[in-house]
Amino acid sequence: MEYVIFHEKCASFSLAMESVILQRARMYIGLGFLLKSNTFCFRTVLAMQRVQHRYETFK
């Protein structure tokens, strides 16, 4: 709860970002299962980290 109160200004943005990240994660996981490719999974993790980093710098 403290987190929500502290980041009240960014609350709507963070919720939107979290939903987008979750949707992308589900999509990537689905594609990963279809392809069963380790390199694809690795690239997906890197992409997710990049998105996370951009989100963190925005905060």
C-alpha positions in Angstrom: 0.0 0.0 0.0 2.9 2.4 0.8 4.2 1.9 -2.7 0.8 2.9 -4.2 0.6 6.0 -2.0 4.2 7.0 -2.6 3.9 6.6 -6.4 0.4 8.1 -6.7 1.4 10.4 -9.6 2.8 7.5 -11.6 0.1 5.0 -10.5 -2.0 5.1 -13.7 1.2 4.9 -15.8 2.6 2.0 -13.8 -0.6 0.1 -14.0 -0.8 0.6 -17.8 2.9 -0.4 -18.1 2.4 -3.5 -16.0 -0.6 -4.6 -18.1 1.3 -4.1 -21.3 4.4 -6.0 -19.9 2.1 -8.9 -18.8 0.4 -9.0 -22.2 3.7 -9.1 -24.0 5.1 -11.7 -21.6 2.1 -13.9 -22.2 2.5 -13.5 -26.0 6.3 -14.1 -25.8 5.8 -17.2 -23.6 3.2 -18.6 -26.1 5.6 -18.0 -29.0 8.5 -19.5 -27.0 6.5 -22.7 -26.4 5.6 -22.8 -30.2 9.2 -22.3 -31.3 10.9 -24.1 -28.4 14.0 -22.1 -29.2 16.5 -21.2 -26.4 17.9 -18.3 -28.4 14.4 -16.9 -28.9 13.7 -17.2 -25.1 17.1 -15.5 -24.4 16.3 -12.6 -26.8 12.8 -12.3 -25.2 14.4 -12.0 -21.7 16.8 -9.3 -23.0 13.8 -7.4 -24.6 11.8 -7.6 -21.4 14.8 -6.3 -19.4 15.1 -3.4 -21.9 11.4 -2.5 -21.4 11.9 -2.8 -17.6 14.9 -0.5 -17.8 13.0 2.1 -19.8 10.2 2.0 -17.2 12.6 2.3 -14.3 14.3 5.4 -15.9 10.9 7.0 -16.5 10.0 6.6 -12.7 
